[in-house]
């Protein structure tokens, strides 16, 4: 399996033009990644001890636990049951 980039926080922030939008994007990404790590969906904590996003933050396929990777391989393009 190749280690493709799934989510690039720096790229998302740099795509914004206004500084206010860059700040909002960073806060949203920080909250999203904190939540994902807290639920066990990411292997490594993307934030420091104070909860600040460690930059650069790039989420790759290897960032997910092996159970998530195995699930993605098995379901390929199927919709997950919610």
C-alpha positions as CSV (number, residue, x, y, z in Angstrom):
1,X,0.0,0.0,0.0
2,X,1.3,3.4,-0.9
3,X,1.4,6.1,1.8
4,X,-0.8,8.7,0.2
5,X,-1.5,12.1,1.7
6,X,-5.1,12.2,3.0
7,X,-5.2,15.6,4.7
8,X,-2.6,18.4,4.5
9,X,-3.4,21.2,7.0
10,X,-0.7,23.5,5.7
11,X,-2.0,23.2,2.1
12,X,-5.5,23.9,3.3
13,X,-4.4,27.0,5.2
14,X,-2.3,28.3,2.4
15,X,-5.2,28.0,0.0
16,X,-7.0,30.7,1.9
17,X,-6.5,34.3,0.8
18,X,-7.5,36.3,3.9
19,X,-5.7,36.0,7.2
20,X,-9.0,35.6,9.0
21,X,-9.9,32.6,6.8
22,X,-6.4,31.1,7.5
23,X,-7.0,31.4,11.2
24,X,-10.5,29.9,11.0
25,X,-9.2,27.0,8.9
26,X,-6.4,26.3,11.4
27,X,-8.8,26.3,14.3
28,X,-11.2,24.0,12.5
29,X,-8.4,21.6,11.5
30,X,-7.1,21.6,15.1
31,X,-10.5,20.7,16.5
32,X,-11.1,18.0,13.9
33,X,-7.7,16.4,14.5
34,X,-8.0,16.6,18.3
35,X,-11.4,14.9,18.1
36,X,-10.1,12.2,15.7
37,X,-7.1,11.5,18.0
38,X,-9.4,11.4,21.1
39,X,-11.6,8.8,19.4
40,X,-8.7,6.6,18.4
41,X,-8.9,7.3,14.7
42,X,-5.3,8.6,14.5
43,X,-2.1,6.8,15.6
44,X,-0.1,9.9,16.5
45,X,-1.3,13.0,18.4
46,X,-1.2,15.9,16.0
47,X,-1.2,18.4,18.9
48,X,1.2,19.3,21.7
49,X,0.5,19.0,25.4
50,X,-1.3,22.3,25.4
51,X,-3.6,21.3,22.5
52,X,-1.9,23.4,19.9
53,X,-1.6,21.9,16.4
54,X,1.9,20.8,15.6
55,X,2.8,22.2,12.2
56,X,3.2,20.9,9.6
57,X,0.4,18.5,10.1
58,X,0.0,16.0,7.3
59,X,-2.3,13.0,7.7
60,X,-1.3,10.0,5.6
61,X,-2.6,6.5,5.2
62,X,0.0,5.4,7.8
63,X,-1.5,7.8,10.3
64,X,-4.5,5.6,10.8
65,X,-4.5,2.5,13.1
66,X,-4.2,-0.8,11.3
67,X,-7.9,-1.6,11.8
68,X,-8.9,1.5,9.9
69,X,-6.4,0.7,7.1
70,X,-7.7,-2.9,6.9
71,X,-11.3,-1.6,6.8
72,X,-10.6,0.7,4.0
73,X,-8.9,-2.0,2.0
74,X,-11.9,-4.4,2.5
75,X,-14.7,-1.9,1.7
76,X,-12.8,-0.1,-1.1
77,X,-15.6,2.1,-2.4
78,X,-18.6,0.9,-0.2
79,X,-20.4,3.3,2.1
80,X,-19.7,2.6,5.8
81,X,-22.7,1.7,8.0
82,X,-23.5,4.5,10.4
